[in-house]
Amino acid sequence: DKIRKTAGKFGHVSVFSPKRVRDMAAANGLEVEFLTGAFFMRKKGFFLENSKLWMRFNLWFGAMFPSWPGELYWILRKPL
């Protein structure tokens, strides 16, 4: 069984969402210390890729909208 029907036979389709990460942490007795999206858009050769303002915007957007289709980063910790 596939979680997502759109995944090819050996294709990669990410299924991590902020909710899934939080649920996974709770199910394992962990706390979410950090959870953010990574970017709005990246494209090789895009004229803004080397701009500091574009990088800041991408990081801000990822933090504000972590469910946006992109990468998701998290840190989980054992409670003290």
C-alpha positions as CSV (number, residue, x, y, z in Angstrom):
1,D,0.0,0.0,0.0
2,K,1.2,3.5,-0.9
3,I,0.5,6.5,1.3
4,R,0.2,8.6,-1.8
5,K,-1.2,7.1,-5.0
6,T,0.9,9.6,-7.1
7,A,4.2,8.0,-6.1
8,G,5.8,6.0,-8.9
9,K,7.0,2.5,-8.3
10,F,10.3,3.7,-6.8
11,G,9.4,7.4,-6.8
12,H,9.9,9.7,-3.9
13,V,6.9,11.6,-2.6
14,S,7.3,13.2,0.8
15,V,4.6,12.6,3.3
16,F,5.9,14.6,6.2
17,S,3.6,17.5,7.3
18,P,3.9,19.7,10.4
19,K,1.0,17.7,11.9
20,R,2.6,14.4,11.1
21,V,5.9,15.5,12.7
22,R,4.1,16.7,15.8
23,D,2.0,13.5,16.0
24,M,5.2,11.4,15.5
25,A,6.9,13.2,18.3
26,A,4.0,12.8,20.7
27,A,3.7,9.1,19.9
28,N,7.3,8.7,20.9
29,G,7.4,10.8,24.0
30,L,9.4,13.6,22.4
31,E,9.0,17.4,22.3
32,V,9.1,19.4,19.1
33,E,11.9,21.9,19.7
34,F,12.1,23.4,16.2
35,L,9.8,23.0,13.2
36,T,9.9,25.1,10.0
37,G,9.5,25.0,6.3
38,A,12.6,25.8,4.2
39,F,11.5,28.0,1.3
40,F,8.9,29.4,-1.0
41,M,10.7,28.6,-4.3
42,R,14.1,27.5,-5.5
43,K,15.1,27.2,-9.1
44,K,18.6,26.6,-10.5
45,G,19.7,29.6,-12.5
46,F,16.9,31.9,-11.1
47,F,18.3,35.4,-11.1
48,L,17.3,36.0,-7.5
49,E,19.0,32.9,-6.1
50,N,22.1,34.7,-4.9
51,S,20.2,37.7,-3.5
52,K,20.3,38.2,0.3
53,L,16.7,39.6,0.2
54,W,15.5,36.6,-1.7
55,M,17.1,34.2,0.8
56,R,15.6,36.1,3.7
57,F,12.2,36.1,2.1
58,N,12.4,32.3,1.4
59,L,13.4,31.6,5.0
60,W,10.6,33.9,6.4
61,F,8.1,32.2,4.1
62,G,9.2,28.8,5.2
63,A,8.8,29.7,8.8
64,M,5.3,31.3,8.3
65,F,4.0,28.5,6.0
66,P,5.7,25.2,6.9
67,S,3.1,23.2,5.0
68,W,4.0,24.8,1.7
69,P,5.4,22.2,-0.7
70,G,9.0,22.4,0.0
71,E,11.4,20.9,2.6
72,L,10.5,20.6,6.3
73,Y,13.1,20.8,9.0
74,W,12.6,19.7,12.6
75,I,14.4,19.0,15.9
76,L,12.8,16.6,18.4
77,R,14.1,16.2,21.9
78,K,13.5,14.0,24.9
79,P,11.8,16.0,27.7
80,L,14.1,16.9,30.6
